[in-house]
Amino acid sequence: MEEIIEFLNQIVVNNNRPWFMEHKQQYLDVQAKFNEIAEQILLGIQKFDDLTKGLTLKDCTYRFYRDTRFSPDKSPYKRHFGVFVCPQGKKSGLAGYYFHVEGRGAEYLGQHGLYPGMYQCEPAVTKSVREDINIYGADFEKALKKAKNFTLDESKSLKNVPKDFPADHPYGRFLKLKDYCLSQPIPEDVLFSDNLVEWVLEEFRSCYDFNSFLNRSALFARENE
C-alpha cells in the first residue's frame, strides 16, 4: 500500500499529462497492486453478502482518467483509488461497500476510509426507505448499532421530518436523511499493515444488516414502479 499512497501523493502535485506519461509505468504498477487488494475485498464481501455474487472487478472499480468536459477542474487524472462492491455494479444506485484511498491534499473525501451505504438516491428509493424506517425504525437503529465503528453521515439531512410522517416520530432523525451512508477512517497503522484486507472485511461485515435494510427498500421500490 505504501507505493500506492506515494503515487497518489505525487499525482496531487503533478496532475498533468507530461508528468504522468513519464511515470506511466509507475501508475500501471500501483494500479495493479490496488486491483489485487480490490479483488480480495470483492471476493471477501461475496462470502457474506449474496447480492454481490457474480460481480467482477470491472463492475466495482473506476477509471483513473477524469472526464473534464463539464468540470471547471481540468486536471486530467483522479487523485484517489476506490472500489465500490455494490449489488448490480457500481452504477446501480443500490447500497454497497466503498473502500477509498487518496493522495495527501486531494480533498476528495478528506481521508482514507470505508463508506458503506447509498447516496444520491432516486426519489422513489428515498420514499421507500423512509416508509420502512417509519415501520421498522427499531431494526434500522439496530443495524446502525451493529456497525459500531462507523459514523452515520447526517450532513445532508432535512431540517424537519418529511410532512408524510409525524413531526415527533421516534426515528425522525433517520427520516430526515437524504443519503444513507456510514463512514470510518482507516488508521494509518492498519492501512500499511499486512492485515489490511482482513480488517476491511471485518468492518464491512458489521455493515451487512445496514446495507440489507436499504437494499430491501430500494429493490421493493423498483419492483413496484
ZAMI-433574 format. One record per residue: residue in one letter; y, z, x of N, C-alpha, C, O in turn. Coordinates in nm, 3 decimals. Layout:
// ZAMI-433574
PT   resn        ny        nz        nx       cay       caz       cax        cy        cz        cx        oy        oz        ox
PT      a         Y         Z         X         Y         Z         X         Y         Z         X         Y         Z         X
...
END
This chain:
// ZAMI-433574
PT   resn        ny        nz        nx       cay       caz       cax        cy        cz        cx        oy        oz        ox
PT      m    -0.121     0.000     0.082     0.000     0.000     0.000     0.127     0.000     0.086     0.231    -0.048     0.042
PT      e     0.119     0.053     0.208     0.237     0.056     0.294     0.296    -0.082     0.317     0.417    -0.101     0.313
PT      e     0.207    -0.181     0.341     0.254    -0.318     0.366     0.322    -0.377     0.243     0.420    -0.450     0.255
PT      i     0.270    -0.345     0.126     0.328    -0.395     0.001     0.468    -0.340    -0.019     0.561    -0.414    -0.049
PT      i     0.482    -0.210    -0.002     0.613    -0.147    -0.023     0.713    -0.195     0.082     0.830    -0.217     0.050
PT      e     0.668    -0.211     0.206     0.758    -0.258     0.312     0.809    -0.398     0.281     0.926    -0.428     0.301
PT      f     0.720    -0.485     0.231     0.764    -0.620     0.194     0.867    -0.614     0.081     0.969    -0.683     0.086
PT      l     0.841    -0.533    -0.020     0.935    -0.521    -0.132     1.069    -0.464    -0.085     1.174    -0.507    -0.134
PT      n     1.066    -0.369     0.008     1.191    -0.318     0.064     1.270    -0.430     0.132     1.392    -0.436     0.123
PT      q     1.198    -0.517     0.200     1.264    -0.628     0.271     1.320    -0.732     0.175     1.429    -0.785     0.197
PT      i     1.246    -0.762     0.068     1.293    -0.866    -0.024     1.415    -0.820    -0.102     1.494    -0.903    -0.147
PT      v     1.433    -0.688    -0.118     1.552    -0.637    -0.185     1.678    -0.681    -0.111     1.778    -0.718    -0.173
PT      v     1.674    -0.677     0.021     1.794    -0.708     0.102     1.792    -0.850     0.158     1.888    -0.893     0.221
PT      n     1.684    -0.923     0.135     1.673    -1.061     0.184     1.623    -1.154     0.073     1.531    -1.233     0.093
PT      n     1.685    -1.142    -0.042     1.637    -1.218    -0.158     1.698    -1.357    -0.159     1.788    -1.389    -0.236
PT      n     1.645    -1.439    -0.070     1.692    -1.577    -0.060     1.578    -1.664    -0.010     1.484    -1.614     0.052
PT      r     1.586    -1.792    -0.036     1.474    -1.881    -0.007     1.448    -1.898     0.143     1.332    -1.897     0.184
PT      p     1.552    -1.913     0.228     1.523    -1.928     0.372     1.443    -1.811     0.429     1.346    -1.832     0.502
PT      w     1.483    -1.688     0.395     1.409    -1.571     0.446     1.267    -1.572     0.391     1.171    -1.547     0.465
PT      f     1.254    -1.600     0.262     1.122    -1.597     0.200     1.029    -1.699     0.263     0.912    -1.670     0.288
PT      m     1.080    -1.819     0.288     0.995    -1.923     0.345     0.949    -1.884     0.486     0.837    -1.917     0.526
PT      e     1.034    -1.816     0.560     0.996    -1.770     0.694     0.890    -1.660     0.687     0.814    -1.640     0.781
PT      h     0.886    -1.589     0.575     0.794    -1.476     0.560     0.692    -1.501     0.448     0.638    -1.407     0.391
PT      k     0.667    -1.628     0.418     0.579    -1.656     0.306     0.436    -1.606     0.328     0.370    -1.561     0.235
PT      q     0.390    -1.614     0.453     0.255    -1.565     0.479     0.247    -1.415     0.456     0.146    -1.364     0.407
PT      q     0.353    -1.344     0.492     0.358    -1.200     0.465     0.349    -1.175     0.315     0.277    -1.086     0.270
PT      y     0.423    -1.255     0.238     0.417    -1.243     0.092     0.276    -1.268     0.040     0.226    -1.191    -0.043
PT      l     0.212    -1.373     0.088     0.077    -1.405     0.042    -0.021    -1.293     0.075    -0.111    -1.262    -0.003
PT      d    -0.002    -1.233     0.192    -0.091    -1.123     0.233    -0.074    -1.002     0.142    -0.172    -0.942     0.098
PT      v     0.052    -0.965     0.115     0.074    -0.844     0.033     0.041    -0.872    -0.114    -0.002    -0.782    -0.187
PT      q     0.063    -0.995    -0.157     0.024    -1.028    -0.294    -0.128    -1.014    -0.311    -0.174    -0.962    -0.413
PT      a    -0.202    -1.059    -0.212    -0.348    -1.045    -0.218    -0.390    -0.898    -0.219    -0.481    -0.860    -0.291
PT      k    -0.321    -0.816    -0.138    -0.351    -0.673    -0.136    -0.321    -0.608    -0.271    -0.398    -0.527    -0.321
PT      f    -0.205    -0.646    -0.329    -0.171    -0.590    -0.460    -0.272    -0.634    -0.566    -0.312    -0.555    -0.651
PT      n    -0.312    -0.760    -0.560    -0.408    -0.809    -0.659    -0.542    -0.738    -0.650    -0.610    -0.719    -0.751
PT      e    -0.580    -0.697    -0.529    -0.703    -0.620    -0.513    -0.692    -0.486    -0.587    -0.784    -0.444    -0.656
PT      i    -0.577    -0.421    -0.571    -0.553    -0.294    -0.639    -0.548    -0.316    -0.790    -0.607    -0.240    -0.867
PT      a    -0.478    -0.421    -0.831    -0.465    -0.451    -0.974    -0.600    -0.479    -1.037    -0.627    -0.437    -1.150
PT      e    -0.685    -0.550    -0.966    -0.819    -0.582    -1.017    -0.901    -0.454    -1.037    -0.972    -0.440    -1.137
PT      q    -0.890    -0.361    -0.943    -0.962    -0.235    -0.956    -0.910    -0.154    -1.076    -0.988    -0.091    -1.147
PT      i    -0.779    -0.158    -1.097    -0.721    -0.088    -1.212    -0.769    -0.152    -1.342    -0.806    -0.082    -1.436
PT      l    -0.767    -0.285    -1.347    -0.814    -0.357    -1.465    -0.960    -0.322    -1.498    -0.992    -0.290    -1.612
PT      l    -1.045    -0.329    -1.399    -1.187    -0.301    -1.421    -1.210    -0.156    -1.465    -1.296    -0.128    -1.548
PT      g    -1.131    -0.066    -1.407    -1.144     0.074    -1.444    -1.101     0.101    -1.587    -1.167     0.177    -1.659
PT      i    -0.992     0.040    -1.630    -0.945     0.059    -1.768    -1.044     0.000    -1.867    -1.063     0.055    -1.975
PT      q    -1.106    -0.110    -1.831    -1.202    -0.173    -1.921    -1.323    -0.084    -1.948    -1.397    -0.106    -2.044
PT      k    -1.345     0.016    -1.863    -1.457     0.107    -1.883    -1.432     0.209    -1.993    -1.526     0.264    -2.051
PT      f    -1.301     0.236    -2.024    -1.274     0.336    -2.128    -1.194     0.281    -2.247    -1.182     0.349    -2.348
PT      d    -1.141     0.160    -2.236    -1.068     0.100    -2.349    -1.130    -0.034    -2.382    -1.105    -0.133    -2.315
PT      d    -1.212    -0.037    -2.486    -1.286    -0.158    -2.522    -1.195    -0.275    -2.558    -1.235    -0.391    -2.542
PT      l    -1.074    -0.247    -2.606    -0.984    -0.355    -2.645    -0.938    -0.438    -2.526    -0.886    -0.549    -2.545
PT      t    -0.955    -0.387    -2.405    -0.911    -0.462    -2.287    -1.025    -0.542    -2.224    -1.003    -0.613    -2.125
PT      k    -1.144    -0.531    -2.279    -1.257    -0.604    -2.221    -1.237    -0.755    -2.238    -1.186    -0.801    -2.340
PT      g    -1.278    -0.830    -2.136    -1.263    -0.975    -2.138    -1.136    -1.025    -2.072    -1.123    -1.145    -2.047
PT      l    -1.041    -0.935    -2.043    -0.918    -0.975    -1.975    -0.947    -1.011    -1.830    -1.035    -0.954    -1.767
PT      t    -0.871    -1.106    -1.778    -0.876    -1.140    -1.637    -0.747    -1.093    -1.569    -0.652    -1.055    -1.637
PT      l    -0.746    -1.095    -1.439    -0.627    -1.052    -1.366    -0.506    -1.136    -1.404    -0.394    -1.085    -1.413
PT      k    -0.527    -1.266    -1.425    -0.416    -1.355    -1.463    -0.354    -1.313    -1.596    -0.234    -1.333    -1.617
PT      d    -0.433    -1.255    -1.684    -0.382    -1.209    -1.814    -0.288    -1.090    -1.799    -0.213    -1.058    -1.891
PT      c    -0.293    -1.024    -1.684    -0.226    -0.894    -1.669    -0.118    -0.890    -1.562    -0.045    -0.791    -1.553
PT      t    -0.105    -0.993    -1.480    -0.007    -0.993    -1.371     0.100    -1.099    -1.395     0.089    -1.182    -1.485
PT      y     0.205    -1.093    -1.313     0.325    -1.172    -1.337     0.361    -1.258    -1.215     0.323    -1.227    -1.102
PT      r     0.434    -1.366    -1.243     0.487    -1.449    -1.134     0.590    -1.370    -1.054     0.665    -1.290    -1.109
PT      f     0.592    -1.393    -0.923     0.690    -1.328    -0.837     0.823    -1.405    -0.837     0.928    -1.350    -0.803
PT      y     0.815    -1.531    -0.875     0.934    -1.616    -0.876     1.010    -1.595    -1.008     0.950    -1.602    -1.116
PT      r     1.138    -1.569    -0.999     1.218    -1.541    -1.118     1.266    -1.669    -1.185     1.293    -1.769    -1.119
PT      d     1.277    -1.665    -1.317     1.341    -1.771    -1.393     1.489    -1.733    -1.405     1.524    -1.641    -1.480
PT      t     1.574    -1.802    -1.332     1.716    -1.765    -1.324     1.806    -1.848    -1.414     1.928    -1.834    -1.409
PT      r     1.747    -1.934    -1.496     1.828    -2.028    -1.574     1.929    -1.959    -1.665     2.042    -2.007    -1.679
PT      f     1.891    -1.849    -1.725     1.978    -1.783    -1.822     2.020    -1.644    -1.776     2.060    -1.560    -1.857
PT      s     2.012    -1.620    -1.647     2.045    -1.489    -1.593     2.165    -1.499    -1.498     2.172    -1.591    -1.417
PT      p     2.258    -1.404    -1.507     2.368    -1.404    -1.410     2.321    -1.370    -1.269     2.389    -1.403    -1.171
PT      d     2.206    -1.305    -1.258     2.146    -1.274    -1.128     2.063    -1.395    -1.084     1.958    -1.424    -1.142
PT      k     2.109    -1.464    -0.983     2.041    -1.585    -0.937     1.945    -1.559    -0.821     1.899    -1.654    -0.757
PT      s     1.913    -1.433    -0.795     1.814    -1.403    -0.692     1.682    -1.469    -0.729     1.635    -1.452    -0.842
PT      p     1.623    -1.545    -0.638     1.505    -1.624    -0.675     1.374    -1.547    -0.688     1.277    -1.599    -0.744
PT      y     1.370    -1.424    -0.636     1.242    -1.352    -0.632     1.256    -1.213    -0.695     1.362    -1.150    -0.689
PT      k     1.148    -1.167    -0.753     1.145    -1.031    -0.805     1.142    -0.932    -0.688     1.115    -0.968    -0.574
PT      r     1.171    -0.809    -0.721     1.174    -0.702    -0.620     1.066    -0.599    -0.648     1.071    -0.487    -0.597
PT      h     0.969    -0.638    -0.730     0.864    -0.545    -0.770     0.735    -0.620    -0.795     0.734    -0.742    -0.811
PT      f     0.626    -0.543    -0.799     0.496    -0.592    -0.841     0.449    -0.504    -0.956     0.475    -0.384    -0.957
PT      g     0.381    -0.564    -1.052     0.329    -0.486    -1.163     0.205    -0.549    -1.223     0.185    -0.670    -1.214
PT      v     0.124    -0.467    -1.285     0.008    -0.515    -1.360     0.007    -0.441    -1.493     0.014    -0.318    -1.497
PT      f    -0.002    -0.517    -1.602     0.000    -0.461    -1.737    -0.131    -0.496    -1.805    -0.152    -0.609    -1.850
PT      v    -0.219    -0.397    -1.812    -0.351    -0.417    -1.875    -0.334    -0.387    -2.023    -0.325    -0.271    -2.064
PT      c    -0.331    -0.492    -2.102    -0.297    -0.481    -2.243    -0.390    -0.567    -2.326    -0.416    -0.681    -2.289
PT      p    -0.443    -0.517    -2.438    -0.529    -0.599    -2.523    -0.465    -0.733    -2.556    -0.347    -0.740    -2.591
PT      q    -0.542    -0.839    -2.543    -0.498    -0.976    -2.570    -0.398    -1.028    -2.466    -0.340    -1.135    -2.484
PT      g    -0.379    -0.955    -2.358    -0.294    -1.002    -2.249    -0.153    -0.948    -2.253    -0.109    -0.892    -2.353
PT      k    -0.083    -0.966    -2.142     0.047    -0.904    -2.119     0.156    -0.944    -2.218     0.255    -0.872    -2.233
PT      k     0.141    -1.058    -2.284     0.244    -1.105    -2.378     0.208    -1.076    -2.523     0.274    -1.127    -2.614
PT      s     0.105    -0.997    -2.546     0.056    -0.976    -2.683     0.148    -0.889    -2.768     0.144    -0.898    -2.891
PT      g     0.229    -0.806    -2.704     0.312    -0.713    -2.780     0.239    -0.586    -2.821     0.295    -0.503    -2.892
PT      l     0.115    -0.571    -2.775     0.038    -0.451    -2.806     0.060    -0.344    -2.699     0.126    -0.370    -2.597
PT      a     0.006    -0.226    -2.721     0.021    -0.116    -2.626    -0.080    -0.131    -2.513    -0.196    -0.162    -2.536
PT      g    -0.034    -0.108    -2.390    -0.121    -0.120    -2.274    -0.085    -0.022    -2.165    -0.017     0.078    -2.189
PT      y    -0.131    -0.052    -2.046    -0.119     0.038    -1.931    -0.051    -0.039    -1.817    -0.110    -0.130    -1.760
PT      y     0.073     0.000    -1.785     0.151    -0.072    -1.683     0.163     0.010    -1.554     0.210     0.124    -1.555
PT      f     0.120    -0.050    -1.444     0.132     0.008    -1.310     0.239    -0.070    -1.236     0.236    -0.193    -1.234
PT      h     0.334     0.000    -1.174     0.454    -0.064    -1.120     0.494    -0.005    -0.985     0.498     0.117    -0.968
PT      v     0.525    -0.093    -0.889     0.586    -0.051    -0.763     0.705    -0.143    -0.736     0.702    -0.260    -0.772
PT      e     0.809    -0.090    -0.673     0.928    -0.169    -0.647     0.991    -0.132    -0.514     0.967    -0.024    -0.459
PT      g     1.073    -0.224    -0.463     1.140    -0.201    -0.337     1.251    -0.098    -0.349     1.304    -0.074    -0.457
PT      r     1.285    -0.037    -0.236     1.392     0.062    -0.233     1.524    -0.002    -0.274     1.569    -0.099    -0.212
PT      g     1.586     0.053    -0.378     1.712    -0.002    -0.426     1.696    -0.116    -0.524     1.796    -0.178    -0.562
PT      a     1.575    -0.144    -0.567     1.553    -0.256    -0.659     1.615    -0.229    -0.796     1.665    -0.321    -0.862
PT      e     1.613    -0.103    -0.838     1.675    -0.059    -0.963     1.621    -0.135    -1.083     1.695    -0.165    -1.177
PT      y     1.493    -0.167    -1.080     1.431    -0.231    -1.197     1.389    -0.122    -1.296     1.441    -0.115    -1.407
PT      l     1.296    -0.038    -1.256     1.265     0.081    -1.334     1.308     0.208    -1.262     1.306     0.317    -1.319
PT      g     1.347     0.193    -1.136     1.402     0.305    -1.063     1.302     0.388    -0.986     1.339     0.484    -0.918
PT      q     1.173     0.352    -0.996     1.071     0.431    -0.927     0.938     0.357    -0.933     0.920     0.265    -1.013
PT      h     0.846     0.398    -0.848     0.707     0.357    -0.863     0.650     0.441    -0.977     0.671     0.563    -0.980
PT      g     0.579     0.379    -1.070     0.535     0.460    -1.182     0.427     0.399    -1.268     0.388     0.283    -1.251
PT      l     0.381     0.480    -1.362     0.286     0.440    -1.465     0.361     0.441    -1.598     0.432     0.536    -1.629
PT      y     0.343     0.334    -1.676     0.417     0.320    -1.800     0.325     0.269    -1.913     0.325     0.150    -1.942
PT      p     0.249     0.356    -1.974     0.167     0.314    -2.088     0.249     0.306    -2.217     0.354     0.369    -2.230
PT      g     0.199     0.225    -2.312     0.265     0.214    -2.441     0.309     0.073    -2.471     0.260    -0.023    -2.411
PT      m     0.401     0.060    -2.566     0.454    -0.070    -2.606     0.606    -0.063    -2.617     0.662     0.042    -2.647
PT      y     0.672    -0.177    -2.594     0.817    -0.181    -2.605     0.859    -0.314    -2.667     0.781    -0.409    -2.674
PT      q     0.985    -0.318    -2.713     1.038    -0.435    -2.784     0.943    -0.478    -2.895     0.902    -0.593    -2.903
PT      c     0.909    -0.383    -2.979     0.810    -0.405    -3.085     0.865    -0.499    -3.193     0.984    -0.500    -3.221
PT      e     0.776    -0.575    -3.251     0.810    -0.656    -3.367     0.846    -0.561    -3.482     0.789    -0.453    -3.492
PT      p     0.941    -0.600    -3.569     0.980    -0.511    -3.679     0.862    -0.466    -3.764     0.857    -0.350    -3.805
PT      a     0.768    -0.556    -3.792     0.652    -0.519    -3.875     0.565    -0.414    -3.805     0.508    -0.327    -3.870
PT      v     0.556    -0.425    -3.672     0.477    -0.329    -3.595     0.546    -0.192    -3.595     0.482    -0.090    -3.616
PT      t     0.677    -0.192    -3.572     0.752    -0.066    -3.576     0.736     0.002    -3.711     0.715     0.123    -3.718
PT      k     0.746    -0.076    -3.817     0.731    -0.021    -3.952     0.592     0.040    -3.971     0.579     0.148    -4.028
PT      s     0.490    -0.029    -3.923     0.353     0.020    -3.938     0.330     0.147    -3.859     0.267     0.241    -3.909
PT      v     0.382     0.152    -3.736     0.367     0.273    -3.654     0.436     0.391    -3.722     0.380     0.500    -3.728
PT      r     0.556     0.369    -3.773     0.628     0.478    -3.840     0.554     0.526    -3.964     0.549     0.646    -3.990
PT      e     0.497     0.434    -4.039     0.422     0.473    -4.158     0.301     0.558    -4.120     0.267     0.653    -4.191
PT      d     0.237     0.523    -4.009     0.123     0.603    -3.964     0.166     0.739    -3.911     0.098     0.840    -3.932
PT      i     0.279     0.742    -3.842     0.331     0.871    -3.795     0.369     0.959    -3.914     0.349     1.081    -3.911
PT      n     0.422     0.898    -4.018     0.458     0.972    -4.139     0.337     1.046    -4.196     0.349     1.159    -4.243
PT      i     0.220     0.981    -4.191     0.098     1.039    -4.249     0.018     1.117    -4.146    -0.035     1.225    -4.174
PT      y     0.010     1.060    -4.025    -0.077     1.118    -3.921     0.003     1.168    -3.801    -0.041     1.157    -3.687
PT      g     0.119     1.223    -3.829     0.206     1.269    -3.721     0.140     1.370    -3.628     0.167     1.371    -3.508
PT      a     0.054     1.455    -3.685    -0.014     1.555    -3.602    -0.107     1.488    -3.501    -0.121     1.535    -3.389
PT      d    -0.170     1.377    -3.542    -0.257     1.305    -3.450    -0.176     1.239    -3.339    -0.217     1.237    -3.223
PT      f    -0.059     1.186    -3.375     0.029     1.125    -3.274     0.074     1.230    -3.174     0.072     1.206    -3.053
PT      e     0.114     1.345    -3.224     0.158     1.454    -3.136     0.044     1.501    -3.047     0.065     1.531    -2.929
PT      k    -0.076     1.508    -3.102    -0.193     1.549    -3.023    -0.220     1.449    -2.911    -0.252     1.489    -2.799
PT      a    -0.206     1.318    -2.941    -0.226     1.216    -2.838    -0.122     1.229    -2.727    -0.154     1.211    -2.610
PT      l     0.001     1.261    -2.765     0.107     1.283    -2.665     0.073     1.401    -2.575     0.091     1.395    -2.453
PT      k     0.026     1.508    -2.634    -0.006     1.627    -2.556    -0.123     1.602    -2.461    -0.130     1.661    -2.353
PT      k    -0.212     1.515    -2.501    -0.325     1.482    -2.415    -0.277     1.410    -2.288    -0.334     1.428    -2.181
PT      a    -0.173     1.330    -2.303    -0.112     1.262    -2.187    -0.013     1.358    -2.122     0.106     1.331    -2.114
PT      k    -0.065     1.470    -2.075     0.018     1.587    -2.040     0.112     1.564    -1.923     0.213     1.633    -1.913
PT      n     0.080     1.470    -1.835     0.165     1.448    -1.718     0.270     1.340    -1.739     0.342     1.303    -1.646
PT      f     0.278     1.289    -1.861     0.371     1.181    -1.893     0.488     1.231    -1.975     0.479     1.334    -2.043
PT      t     0.598     1.159    -1.969     0.718     1.189    -2.046     0.740     1.079    -2.149     0.730     0.960    -2.116
PT      l     0.768     1.117    -2.272     0.798     1.020    -2.377     0.939     0.967    -2.359     1.034     1.045    -2.346
PT      d     0.954     0.835    -2.357     1.086     0.772    -2.343     1.156     0.771    -2.478     1.117     0.698    -2.569
PT      e     1.259     0.852    -2.491     1.335     0.860    -2.615     1.476     0.804    -2.598     1.565     0.833    -2.678
PT      s     1.497     0.726    -2.493     1.631     0.678    -2.459     1.688     0.580    -2.561     1.810     0.565    -2.571
PT      k     1.601     0.513    -2.637     1.649     0.415    -2.735     1.623     0.460    -2.879     1.610     0.377    -2.968
PT      s     1.616     0.588    -2.900     1.589     0.640    -3.034     1.708     0.620    -3.127     1.823     0.616    -3.084
PT      l     1.678     0.606    -3.255     1.783     0.604    -3.357     1.852     0.740    -3.363     1.794     0.842    -3.323
PT      k     1.975     0.742    -3.412     2.046     0.868    -3.426     1.987     0.953    -3.540     1.985     1.075    -3.534
PT      n     1.941     0.884    -3.642     1.888     0.954    -3.759     1.749     0.904    -3.794     1.709     0.795    -3.754
PT      v     1.675     0.984    -3.868     1.545     0.943    -3.918     1.565     0.824    -4.011     1.655     0.828    -4.095
PT      p     1.484     0.717    -4.000     1.499     0.600    -4.088     1.501     0.640    -4.235     1.433     0.735    -4.274
PT      k     1.578     0.567    -4.316     1.604     0.606    -4.454     1.479     0.610    -4.542     1.480     0.672    -4.648
PT      d     1.372     0.544    -4.499     1.248     0.545    -4.578     1.171     0.676    -4.568     1.069     0.695    -4.636
PT      f     1.219     0.768    -4.484     1.147     0.893    -4.462     1.241     1.011    -4.480     1.362     0.996    -4.464
PT      p     1.187     1.129    -4.513     1.273     1.247    -4.531     1.350     1.280    -4.404     1.296     1.274    -4.293
PT      a     1.476     1.313    -4.421     1.561     1.345    -4.306     1.509     1.464    -4.227     1.531     1.475    -4.107
PT      d     1.439     1.555    -4.298     1.387     1.675    -4.232     1.238     1.662    -4.202     1.167     1.763    -4.192
PT      h     1.190     1.541    -4.187     1.048     1.518    -4.160     1.006     1.596    -4.035     1.078     1.594    -3.935
PT      p     0.890     1.664    -4.039     0.849     1.744    -3.922     0.826     1.660    -3.795     0.829     1.712    -3.684
PT      y     0.802     1.530    -3.814     0.783     1.442    -3.698     0.896     1.338    -3.690     0.876     1.226    -3.644
PT      g     1.012     1.380    -3.737     1.128     1.291    -3.736     1.165     1.240    -3.598     1.212     1.127    -3.583
PT      r     1.142     1.322    -3.498     1.169     1.281    -3.359     1.094     1.154    -3.324     1.146     1.067    -3.254
PT      f     0.971     1.144    -3.370     0.888     1.027    -3.339     0.921     0.909    -3.431     0.906     0.794    -3.391
PT      l     0.964     0.938    -3.553     1.002     0.831    -3.646     1.127     0.758    -3.599     1.149     0.642    -3.635
PT      k     1.210     0.825    -3.520     1.335     0.764    -3.472     1.313     0.670    -3.353     1.405     0.599    -3.313
PT      l     1.194     0.670    -3.296     1.170     0.588    -3.178     1.177     0.439    -3.212     1.134     0.396    -3.319
PT      k     1.233     0.361    -3.120     1.231     0.214    -3.130     1.119     0.156    -3.045     1.053     0.060    -3.084
PT      d     1.100     0.216    -2.929     0.989     0.181    -2.841     0.894     0.300    -2.834     0.932     0.413    -2.865
PT      y     0.771     0.273    -2.794     0.671     0.380    -2.785     0.612     0.377    -2.644     0.504     0.323    -2.622
PT      c     0.685     0.436    -2.551     0.650     0.428    -2.410     0.645     0.567    -2.347     0.723     0.656    -2.381
PT      l     0.552     0.582    -2.254     0.544     0.701    -2.171     0.573     0.661    -2.027     0.565     0.543    -1.992
PT      s     0.606     0.758    -1.945     0.629     0.728    -1.804     0.588     0.846    -1.717     0.593     0.962    -1.758
PT      q     0.546     0.811    -1.596     0.515     0.912    -1.496     0.539     0.851    -1.358     0.480     0.747    -1.327
PT      p     0.622     0.912    -1.275     0.640     0.861    -1.138     0.514     0.882    -1.056     0.437     0.975    -1.080
PT      i     0.494     0.795    -0.959     0.381     0.808    -0.868     0.427     0.885    -0.745     0.515     0.837    -0.672
PT      p     0.373     1.002    -0.718     0.413     1.077    -0.599     0.385     0.996    -0.472     0.285     0.924    -0.465
PT      e     0.471     1.009    -0.374     0.456     0.929    -0.253     0.325     0.958    -0.181     0.263     0.867    -0.125
PT      d     0.282     1.083    -0.182     0.158     1.114    -0.113     0.038     1.051    -0.183    -0.063     1.021    -0.118
PT      v     0.048     1.030    -0.313    -0.058     0.961    -0.388    -0.050     0.811    -0.364    -0.152     0.745    -0.345
PT      l     0.072     0.758    -0.367     0.092     0.613    -0.350     0.029     0.561    -0.222    -0.026     0.451    -0.221
PT      f     0.036     0.638    -0.115    -0.014     0.593     0.014    -0.149     0.654     0.050    -0.191     0.653     0.166
PT      s    -0.217     0.706    -0.051    -0.346     0.768    -0.025    -0.460     0.673    -0.056    -0.441     0.570    -0.122
PT      d    -0.578     0.707    -0.008    -0.698     0.627    -0.038    -0.746     0.648    -0.181    -0.832     0.574    -0.230
PT      n    -0.691     0.748    -0.248    -0.736     0.781    -0.384    -0.641     0.729    -0.492    -0.647     0.773    -0.607
PT      l    -0.552     0.636    -0.455    -0.451     0.588    -0.550    -0.515     0.535    -0.679    -0.477     0.578    -0.788
PT      v    -0.609     0.445    -0.667    -0.667     0.383    -0.787    -0.736     0.487    -0.875    -0.721     0.484    -0.997
PT      e    -0.810     0.578    -0.814    -0.878     0.682    -0.891    -0.777     0.768    -0.966    -0.799     0.803    -1.082
PT      w    -0.666     0.802    -0.899    -0.561     0.881    -0.963    -0.498     0.803    -1.079    -0.479     0.859    -1.187
PT      v    -0.467     0.677    -1.058    -0.408     0.593    -1.163    -0.498     0.589    -1.285    -0.452     0.607    -1.398
PT      l    -0.626     0.564    -1.263    -0.720     0.553    -1.375    -0.734     0.685    -1.451    -0.744     0.685    -1.574
PT      e    -0.736     0.795    -1.379    -0.746     0.926    -1.445    -0.624     0.952    -1.533    -0.637     1.000    -1.645
PT      e    -0.506     0.919    -1.480    -0.384     0.938    -1.558    -0.379     0.844    -1.678    -0.343     0.886    -1.788
PT      f    -0.414     0.718    -1.659    -0.415     0.624    -1.771    -0.518     0.664    -1.877    -0.495     0.645    -1.996
PT      r    -0.630     0.718    -1.834    -0.733     0.760    -1.929    -0.678     0.866    -2.026    -0.717     0.871    -2.142
PT      s    -0.588     0.948    -1.977    -0.530     1.052    -2.063    -0.438     0.991    -2.170    -0.401     1.059    -2.266
PT      c    -0.403     0.865    -2.155    -0.314     0.796    -2.250    -0.391     0.710    -2.349    -0.331     0.641    -2.432
PT      y    -0.523     0.713    -2.341    -0.604     0.627    -2.426    -0.577     0.654    -2.575    -0.559     0.560    -2.652
PT      d    -0.573     0.779    -2.615    -0.550     0.811    -2.757    -0.412     0.764    -2.802    -0.397     0.717    -2.915
PT      f    -0.312     0.778    -2.716    -0.176     0.733    -2.746    -0.175     0.583    -2.772    -0.122     0.537    -2.874
PT      n    -0.232     0.505    -2.680    -0.235     0.360    -2.697    -0.320     0.319    -2.817    -0.286     0.225    -2.888
PT      s    -0.430     0.388    -2.839    -0.518     0.355    -2.951    -0.446     0.374    -3.084    -0.460     0.293    -3.174
PT      f    -0.369     0.483    -3.096    -0.291     0.507    -3.217    -0.196     0.391    -3.242    -0.189     0.338    -3.353
PT      l    -0.124     0.351    -3.138    -0.027     0.242    -3.152    -0.095     0.110    -3.185    -0.046     0.035    -3.269
PT      n    -0.205     0.082    -3.120    -0.271    -0.047    -3.141    -0.337    -0.056    -3.279    -0.343    -0.164    -3.338
PT      r    -0.387     0.054    -3.330    -0.438     0.052    -3.466    -0.328     0.014    -3.565    -0.349    -0.067    -3.656
PT      s    -0.211     0.072    -3.546    -0.098     0.042    -3.633    -0.053    -0.103    -3.616    -0.028    -0.173    -3.714
PT      a    -0.043    -0.148    -3.491     0.004    -0.284    -3.464    -0.091    -0.388    -3.519    -0.047    -0.486    -3.580
PT      l    -0.219    -0.370    -3.497    -0.318    -0.468    -3.545    -0.325    -0.470    -3.697    -0.345    -0.576    -3.756
PT      f    -0.308    -0.353    -3.761    -0.305    -0.348    -3.906    -0.186    -0.428    -3.959    -0.198    -0.502    -4.057
PT      a    -0.071    -0.412    -3.894     0.050    -0.485    -3.936     0.030    -0.635    -3.927     0.070    -0.709    -4.017
PT      r    -0.031    -0.680    -3.820    -0.050    -0.823    -3.801    -0.154    -0.880    -3.897    -0.141    -0.993    -3.944
PT      e    -0.256    -0.802    -3.924    -0.359    -0.849    -4.017    -0.309    -0.859    -4.160    -0.368    -0.929    -4.242
PT      n    -0.200    -0.788    -4.190    -0.151    -0.785    -4.326    -0.016    -0.855    -4.342     0.053    -0.835    -4.442
PT      e     0.021    -0.937    -4.245     0.144    -1.014    -4.256     0.128    -1.127    -4.358     0.222    -1.204    -4.380
END
